[in-house]
Structure formats: structure tokens, C-alpha cells
Amino acid sequence: MAVLVRLTGDIPLAEEAVQDAFAIALERWPAGGVPPSPGGWIISTARNRAIDRLRREQTRDQRHEEADRLLARDESIEDSAEDPTMLDDRLRLIFTCCHPALSLEAQVALTLRLLGGLTTAEIARAFLVPEATMAQRLVRAKGKIRDARIPYRVPESHDFDERLSGVLAVIYLVFNEGYAASAGESLMRDELCAEAIRLGRVLRSLLPEQSEVAGLLALMLLIQSRRAARIDADGALVPLGEQDRSRWERPLIEEGQTLVRECLRRNTPCPYQILAAINAVHADAAMTSDTDWRQILELYDQLMTFGASDVVRLNRAIAVAEVEGPAAALAIIDRLELDGYHLLHATRAEMLARLGLEAEAGREYERAIALTQNEVERAFLRGRLRRSTLA
């Protein structure tokens, strides 16, 4: 897809041509065998199908000129992930999908469609919208790229860091929606977590010297390592402090910690690296009681120097509660402007309960329940509410 978008300059045409090429492969390869360079064969065939479509769809001189331009392109594209041309194409496509001229929802949808390989129906299910609605979003996004002449390129050095931060934010948003689904019957959407981590690996292979890319990948791996322990046999949510840590996936932890150490050696701290380091500290503790909360609080304090959001301040308050007590954490929480965020009320309820203020805690749990749309989280909060009512 990345190569065809470069060759054609037209995302819908590239998609159709690639689909045509795979359909032809399904017909020919079982009988004639897989060619020596399957990727090169697909690219060459898709390029030829794009030429055919251009010539067939319209008879205007412009379309013929475009077809002739494509025909003149060099077909000798190596079928290798190490080929610099193909690596550059993938990087260009990532930055095109995440261009700031597109809305955030369009960036996410395009990234999942063109880079993640998810179908429109799969993306629609993940974000709980009708397939037709998601299809319209994708069409509008592709149309905006075409009409606004959004450049298919890696940003120039003067705005590279800002654009890269946008790409990382999109990938992390996809991961978060997969790890803690905003709505629906399931706590997690494993396919979104898997796609976000895969995209993180792709981006790291393309930008191996970017520490923040390594930091994001480490962060996702360390969080994902806890996936199996997040729900019990009945499908109920298990909070971090109550999880069976023997169920955490050691290979993911080891890979994530290796990346964190790599970032530390480079000594260019950025937010994703610090968040990864916080999760590495959690992973170091064999039991919840072994957690080095003072180190976690120090890392949050370092993160605050990057202009942290109120969501980060809320998470820091949890660390403050473990080091200084729930009253100190409550003083922080009460200054945050997150009234519509269910986790603020859930965290406030927990602090109130730890202070013995069960009636107030119950009211906060009720507000959290009213604000969440995820059924697994709602069931967990109802359990906490019953416990505070009985106390």
C-alpha cells in the first residue's frame, strides 16, 4: 500500500489496485506457484492494474498522461523490508495518515485501515459506530488528503518532532482504546492492542534512533504484559493491586524493560519514556507490597516538568496516596478539572473510603458508575459501591 500510494498519489486508487493484485494472486499462485519475489510481484501487478483503471475510468488526456507517468516508473522494487525505498514509503504513509489537517478520529481510522490492515467493519466495531458511518469517515479523510493536497512525505526537520508526537499520540490512543475500551461489553479489545504494538514496532524499525518511539513501544509492552491478570475467571475486572502477578507475561516485561534501559542510556527523557519507566517499576515488584512507590512518585514528578495533563496528575495522586496517605491525594484530586471523567470519581471514592468516609465514597462511586459506558468497569464499580454501603 505504501509503495502504491507513492506511485499513484491517490489512496483510493492504490487500495483498489492492491486488492486487484491480491485477487489475481489468489487465482494464479495456487496453480503456478508463489513467485520468487511475492511482494515485488504484488507491487508490479498492482501498478499495472492502477494503469488499467486510469485508462478505463476516463478518456481525458489527463488520465492518460497519469497512466503514462505510472508506466514509465521503474518496476524494479526489491521485495525486502530492508530496502530503503520501501522503508521510506511506510514512514511517509504513517505521517500522511496522522497529518494534523485531519481530525483525530480520521487519523485513527486511516492509520488502522491503511497501516493496520483492519477492514472498515472491524474499525467500526472497535469504535462502536455503524460500518456505513466509518466508511464515510474514511472516504472524507481520503478526500481531504486529495483536495487539500496534503503532501505524501516525511516532515522537514523543523517540524519533525511535533509531527512525530502526533503520530505517537494516535498509536497510543489506539492502544488505550484496546486496553481499556471506552464502552461495550468487553474490558479489552485485543485486536486494537495488537495493532498498536505492531505499529509501534514498525515505527521503531523505521526510526531506531528516536528514543520517544522506543519509550512508547516499551510503555505498551509493559502495560500489555498485565493483560491476562486484568480479569478473573468470571470476566470481572481485577485492579492492579489485586492482580496475580504470576500471570503477567515475562517476555513482554523483559522486552519492555530492555527498551527502558536503552532510553536511560541515551539520557534524553520524554513523557512516554517516563511512563514506561513507571510501569517498569511496577513490573519489578513480585508482590504489590514490594512496589517502590517513592520511585514511582519521583518519576511522576519528573513527568510533571513536561506540562502534564490532569489525567497524569490524577495518576500521580494515586502514588501520593501510597507515599503520603489518602488525605494528601484527595487534596490533589479536588483541584483537578475532570468532572466528566469516571476514573476521577472512582479514585476519589477510593480515597474517601480509605479515610472512613463511606457515605461520601458511595456518592462518588455512583457518579463514576453513571459516567462509564463499559459494562465490565460498571460491574466493578457497583461491587465497590456495595462494599462501601455495607461498611
Buried (B, 14 or more C-beta within 10 A) or exposed (E): BBBBBBBBBBBBBBBBBBEBBEEBBEEBBEEEEEBEBEBBBBBBBBBBBBBEBBBEEEEEEEBEEBBEBBBEEEEEBBBEEEBEBBBBBBBBBBBBBBBEEBEEBBBBBBBBBBBBEBEBEBBBBBBEBEBEEBBEBBEBBBEBBEEEEBEBEBBEEEEBEEBBBBBBBBBBBBBBBBBBBBEBEEBBBEBBBBBBBBBBBBBBBBBEEBBBBBBBBBBBBBBBBBBEBBBEEEEEBBEEEEBEBEEBBEEBBEBBBBBBEBBBEBEEBBBBBBBBBBBBBBBEEEEBEEBBBEBBBBBBEBBEEEEBEBEBBBBBBBBBBBEBEBEBBBEBBEEBEBEEBBBBBBBBBBBBBBBEBBEBBBBBBBBBBEBBEBBBBBBBBBEBBEBBEEE
